[in-house]
């Protein structure tokens, strides 16, 4: 089971990736990749 805090975190990540998918800014995409590397 996933607790509510983890679900919120996953929703936030989904929202960030939705934003990146629509963004044409390559720097933003690189920033998100770095954040994923740190978190993962």
Long-range contacts (C-beta under 8 A, 24 or more apart in sequence): none
